[in-house]
Amino acid sequence: MPGPTATASIPTAIPTVQPTPMTDSAIAQAMLRTMSLDQKLGQMVIVEFYGPTFNADLMQMIQASQVGGVLIENKNGNAPTRNQLVALNRSMQSQAHIPLFISTDFEGGVVNELRRITGERISESAIGASRDPQVAYNAGHSAATALTALGLNMNFMPIVDVLTNQNNPGLPMRTFGSTPALVTDMGRAYLKGLTDGGVIGCLKHFPGLGSANLDPHRSLPYMNRSLATLNAVDLAPYRTLIAEGIVPMVMVTHILNPQLDPKLPTSLSPNVVTKLLRDQLNFKGVIISDTLWMGGISNTYNLSQAAVLAVKAGTDLLLGPRGLHETQTMLTGLRQAVQSGEISLDHVNASVQRILELKLRYKIISHTTALQLIGNANTSSRERRARDVGARFTSPCIRYAIMIPLGLHGLVN
């Protein structure tokens, strides 16, 4: 007799497949595809503004120009009291289409744009004198704690200039020391403190201001420093820390060094920004200019010229327009340069990709917010396509039949 028939087992449930989370890079790419040229250029600018309130000019810069960030400065009256600054930062972020970098120079010692709120902080020279990386880490982490409590997310620190000119007019008490090893160790620890505290740090002032005899705020320093000395001294902290993969941002300063570029200041030079920093040092993060209204630049170039040259050199993020008029002037100059082909759209896209990835990495843009922005833009795009196609037909039935597949197709792209 034939044996009993085997009964195939039937699974009681279909196993669920968990979707693979999107990476920051993929989300940034998706956001980028939804953005207009003006939105992209806006993200490439950090603006200054006047006063402690969310005024009409500031609203226009954030809502209409969609700038990438703001710079909080005591000299501009932005931070008279803790409560005012917290309220201001909340208002700005609530009105931003893409959340903002809210930045400052919170160095300690002689430069502290939040001194009226936070009081005095330890200087870089005092940190360096301790020769203890834990002191540097604690200073960085303490700074991050203070900044995040006020609603800020970016600090233009640490300074990794190696001080070789004791009469340097722009760096009194602002450096960790006069040897590359000490500056590197203190800079690493301070940056790690900021990062662990959730604040974006920024190495400055590339390629090095330590031997300068002039202050770039007032005029352009001339430094005929040999390539051998630059490599051994000034560039050493950058090379080491960039290779360690811990640097989110580098600020390029305004110097004329004929060994690097005989004609252009470092901040406007492709030889410095792209060939040296991006290519030779293999820096993958965001490159930001030092303030473009400084005398070292503005004595020779107007704001639009400086912005266009900086972007052509390889800069991602421009620091410096003061108020609405300068912001509009800078953005108009950049737009015209892209439209004329002087600046390539691919260059703009690469810069904005890096900027968006940085905002995502530091949770300035949450994944939820990013996906909402992408979804809203795609929805608007589908609606526009449906209206455009539907307008060609007079029959409401035909219009309805066409709108449905367009919408469904857009949902799976």
C-alpha positions in Angstrom: 0.0 0.0 0.0 1.2 3.5 -0.7 2.4 5.3 2.3 0.7 8.4 3.7 0.9 11.5 1.6 3.3 14.1 2.9 1.6 17.3 3.8 3.5 20.4 2.8 3.9 22.9 5.6 2.2 26.2 4.9 3.8 29.3 6.4 1.4 31.0 8.7 2.7 34.5 8.1 4.5 36.3 5.3 7.9 37.5 6.7 8.1 41.3 6.8 11.0 43.0 5.1 12.3 46.0 6.9 13.2 48.9 4.5 16.8 49.9 4.4 17.2 53.3 6.1 18.3 56.0 3.7 21.8 57.4 4.3 22.5 61.0 4.8 24.0 61.1 1.4 20.9 59.6 -0.3 18.6 62.0 1.6 20.7 65.0 0.6 20.7 63.9 -3.0 16.9 63.6 -2.9 16.5 67.0 -1.3 18.9 68.5 -3.9 16.7 67.2 -6.8 13.8 69.2 -5.4 15.6 72.5 -5.1 15.7 75.5 -7.5 18.9 77.3 -8.4 18.0 80.2 -6.0 17.4 77.7 -3.2 20.7 76.1 -3.8 22.6 79.3 -3.8 20.8 80.5 -0.7 22.1 77.4 1.1 25.7 78.5 0.2 25.5 81.7 2.3 25.8 82.5 6.0 24.5 86.0 6.7 25.0 88.6 9.4 22.1 90.7 10.6 21.4 93.6 12.9 19.5 93.6 16.2 18.1 91.0 18.6 14.7 90.5 17.0 13.2 88.6 14.1 12.7 91.7 11.9 11.4 92.1 8.4 14.9 92.0 6.7 15.9 88.9 8.6 12.6 87.2 7.7 13.2 88.0 4.0 16.7 86.6 4.1 15.4 83.4 5.7 12.1 82.9 3.9 12.7 84.4 0.5 16.4 84.0 0.0 16.4 80.7 2.0 20.0 81.3 3.3 21.9 78.4 4.7 22.6 80.0 8.0 23.2 83.1 10.2 26.1 84.4 12.2 25.4 85.6 15.8 27.6 88.5 16.8 27.7 90.7 19.8 28.8 93.7 17.8 25.7 93.4 15.6 23.5 93.5 18.7 22.3 89.9 18.2 22.8 88.6 21.8 22.0 91.1 24.5 20.3 88.6 26.9 19.9 84.9 27.1 16.1 84.9 26.7 16.2 87.2 23.7 18.8 85.0 21.9 16.9 81.8 22.6 13.7 83.4 21.4 15.4 84.8 18.3 16.9 81.4 17.4 13.6 79.6 17.8 11.9 82.2 15.6 14.5 81.9 12.9 14.4 78.1 12.8 10.6 78.0 12.8 10.5 80.2 9.7 13.3 78.4 7.7 12.3 76.2 4.9 15.5 74.2 5.4 16.8 74.4 9.0 19.7 76.9 9.5 23.3 76.8 10.6 23.3 79.1 13.6 26.9 80.0 14.1 29.2 82.2 16.1 32.8 82.8 17.1 32.8 81.3 20.6 36.5 81.1 21.1 37.2 82.2 24.7 39.7 84.8 25.8 39.6 88.0 23.6 37.1 86.7 21.1 33.7 85.6 22.5 30.6 86.9 20.8 28.4 85.7 23.6 30.4 87.2 26.5 27.4 89.2 27.7 25.5 86.0 28.2 28.1 83.3 29.1 30.7 85.4 30.8 34.5 84.9 30.3 35.8 81.6 28.9 39.2 80.1 29.0 41.5 81.3 26.1 43.2 79.1 23.6 46.6 80.2 24.9 45.7 79.1 28.4 44.5 75.8 27.1 47.7 75.3 25.2 49.8 76.3 28.2 48.2 73.5 30.2 49.6 71.0 27.6 46.7 68.7 28.7 44.3 67.5 26.0 41.7 66.9 28.7 41.6 70.6 29.4 41.1 71.3 25.7 38.3 68.6 25.5 36.5 70.0 28.5 36.7 73.5 27.0 35.2 72.3 23.7 32.5 70.3 25.4 31.6 73.1 27.7 31.3 75.4 24.8 29.0 73.0 23.0 26.8 72.7 26.1 26.5 76.5 26.3 25.8 76.9 22.6 23.2 74.2 22.3 21.3 75.6 25.3 21.1 78.9 23.4 20.0 77.3 20.1 23.3 77.5 18.2 24.8 74.6 16.3 28.1 75.8 14.8 31.2 77.2 16.3 34.1 78.6 14.3 36.7 76.8 16.4 39.3 75.4 17.0 42.0 77.8 15.8 44.9 75.6 14.6 47.3 78.4 13.6 50.8 77.7 14.7 52.1 81.0 16.2 55.5 81.7 14.8 55.3 85.5 14.8 54.9 86.7 18.4 54.0 90.2 17.1 51.1 88.8 15.0 48.4 91.5 15.3 45.4 89.2 14.7 46.1 86.3 17.0 47.0 87.6 20.5 46.0 84.9 23.0 44.1 83.0 20.3 46.4 80.1 19.5 47.2 76.9 21.3 50.9 77.3 20.9 53.9 77.6 18.6 54.6 74.0 17.7 52.6 71.9 15.3 52.5 68.9 17.7 51.0 70.9 20.5 48.5 72.8 18.3 47.4 69.5 16.7 46.9 67.7 20.0 44.9 70.6 21.6 42.9 71.2 18.4 42.0 67.5 18.2 40.8 67.4 21.8 38.8 70.7 21.5 37.2 69.6 18.3 36.2 66.3 19.8 34.6 68.1 22.7 32.5 70.2 20.4 31.5 67.2 18.3 30.6 65.1 21.3 28.4 68.0 22.5 26.6 68.1 19.2 28.1 71.3 17.7 29.8 71.6 14.4 33.5 72.6 14.7 35.6 74.3 12.1 39.4 74.4 11.7 40.8 77.8 11.0 42.5 79.8 9.5 43.7 77.7 6.5 46.4 77.6 5.2 47.8 79.3 8.4 47.9 82.8 9.9 50.6 82.1 12.5 53.4 84.1 10.8 51.2 87.0 9.6 52.3 90.6 10.2 49.0 92.1 9.3 45.4 91.4 10.4 43.2 90.3 7.4 40.3 92.2 9.0 42.0 95.4 7.9 44.4 94.5 5.0 45.8 91.5 3.1 48.8 89.9 4.8 51.7 89.1 2.5 53.5 85.9 3.6 56.3 84.7 1.4 56.5 81.4 3.3 58.2 78.5 1.5 56.3 75.4 0.7 58.7 73.4 2.8 57.9 75.5 5.9 54.2 75.5 5.1 54.2 71.8 4.9 56.3 71.3 8.1 54.5 73.9 10.2 51.3 75.6 9.1 49.7 72.7 7.3 50.7 70.0 9.8 47.6 70.2 12.0 45.3 70.2 9.0 47.0 67.3 7.4 46.9 65.2 10.6 43.3 65.9 11.7 41.9 65.7 8.2 43.6 62.3 7.7 41.9 61.2 11.0 38.5 61.9 9.5 37.3 64.1 12.3 37.1 67.5 10.6 33.6 68.6 9.4 34.6 72.0 8.2 37.6 74.2 7.3 37.7 78.0 7.0 40.0 79.5 4.4 41.5 82.9 5.3 42.7 85.8 3.3 46.5 85.8 2.7 48.7 86.5 -0.3 51.5 83.9 -0.5 53.2 83.9 -3.9 54.4 80.3 -3.2 50.8 79.2 -3.4 49.4 81.8 -5.8 51.2 84.9 -7.0 48.0 86.8 -7.8 45.0 85.7 -5.8 44.4 85.7 -2.0 44.2 82.2 -0.6 40.4 82.4 -0.1 39.9 83.1 -3.8 42.5 80.8 -5.2 41.8 77.5 -6.8 45.4 76.5 -6.1 44.7 76.8 -2.4 41.1 75.8 -2.0 40.8 73.0 -4.5 44.3 71.8 -5.4 45.8 72.1 -1.9 42.9 71.6 0.5 40.5 69.5 -1.4 42.9 67.4 -3.5 46.3 67.2 -1.9 45.0 67.1 1.7 42.0 65.0 0.6 39.4 67.0 2.6 35.9 65.8 2.0 34.0 68.1 4.3 32.6 71.7 3.9 34.9 74.5 2.9 33.9 77.9 4.2 35.4 81.3 3.4 36.4 83.7 6.1 34.3 86.8 6.2 34.3 88.4 2.7 33.7 91.9 3.9 37.2 91.9 5.7 39.6 94.5 4.4 41.9 91.8 3.1 39.3 91.2 0.4 37.0 94.2 0.3 39.9 96.6 -0.3 40.3 95.0 -3.8 37.1 93.2 -4.6 33.4 94.0 -4.3 31.1 91.5 -2.6 29.8 89.9 -5.8 33.3 89.6 -7.3 34.6 88.0 -4.1 31.7 85.6 -3.8 32.0 84.4 -7.4 35.8 84.0 -7.2 35.5 82.1 -3.9 33.0 79.7 -5.3 35.0 79.2 -8.5 38.0 78.5 -6.2 36.1 75.6 -4.6 34.4 77.2 -1.6 31.1 75.6 -0.5 29.9 78.1 2.0 30.3 81.9 2.0 30.5 83.9 5.2 29.9 87.6 5.1 27.0 89.4 3.6 25.7 91.9 6.2 22.0 92.5 6.1 19.4 92.1 3.3 21.0 94.4 0.7 24.4 92.7 0.7 22.8 89.2 0.8 20.7 90.0 -2.3 23.7 91.5 -4.0 25.8 88.4 -3.4 23.1 86.0 -4.5 22.4 88.0 -7.6 26.1 87.9 -8.6 26.2 84.1 -8.0 23.0 83.5 -10.0 24.3 85.5 -12.9 27.6 83.6 -12.8 25.8 80.3 -12.9 23.5 81.4 -15.7 26.5 82.7 -17.8 28.4 79.4 -17.3 31.2 81.1 -15.2 30.2 78.8 -12.3 29.1 75.3 -13.3 25.8 74.0 -11.9 27.7 70.7 -11.1 29.9 72.7 -8.8 26.9 74.3 -7.0 25.3 70.9 -6.7 28.4 69.3 -5.1 28.7 72.2 -2.6 25.0 72.0 -1.6 25.2 68.2 -1.3 28.0 68.6 1.2 26.1 71.4 3.1 22.9 69.3 3.4 24.9 66.2 4.4 26.5 68.2 7.2 23.1 69.5 8.4 21.8 65.9 8.4 24.8 64.5 10.2 24.5 66.9 13.1 20.7 66.5 13.2 20.1 70.1 12.2 17.9 68.6 9.6 16.1 65.5 11.0 15.4 62.6 8.6 11.7 63.2 9.2 12.0 66.9 8.2 14.0 66.0 5.2 11.6 63.4 4.0 8.7 65.8 4.5 10.5 68.5 2.4 11.1 65.9 -0.3 7.5 64.7 -0.2 6.1 68.2 -0.3 8.2 69.1 -3.2 7.3 65.9 -5.1 3.6 66.4 -4.4 3.8 70.0 -5.7 5.7 68.7 -8.8 3.0 66.0 -9.5 0.3 68.6 -9.1 2.0 70.9 -11.5 2.5 68.2 -14.1 -1.1 67.1 -13.7 -2.3 70.7 -14.3 0.0 71.2 -17.3 -1.2 68.0 -19.0 -4.8 68.5 -18.0 -4.9 72.0 -19.4 -4.5 70.5 -22.9 -7.8 68.8 -22.7 -11.4 70.1 -22.4 -13.1 67.0 -21.1 -13.1 66.7 -17.3 -13.2 62.9 -17.6 -10.0 62.8 -19.7 -8.3 65.2 -17.3 -9.2 62.9 -14.4 -7.9 59.8 -16.2 -4.6 61.4 -16.8 -4.0 62.8 -13.3 -4.2 59.5 -11.6 -1.4 57.6 -13.3 0.9 60.7 -13.1 0.3 60.8 -9.4 0.9 57.1 -8.9 4.1 57.1 -11.0 5.5 60.0 -8.9 4.9 58.1 -5.7 7.3 55.3 -6.7 10.1 57.4 -8.1 
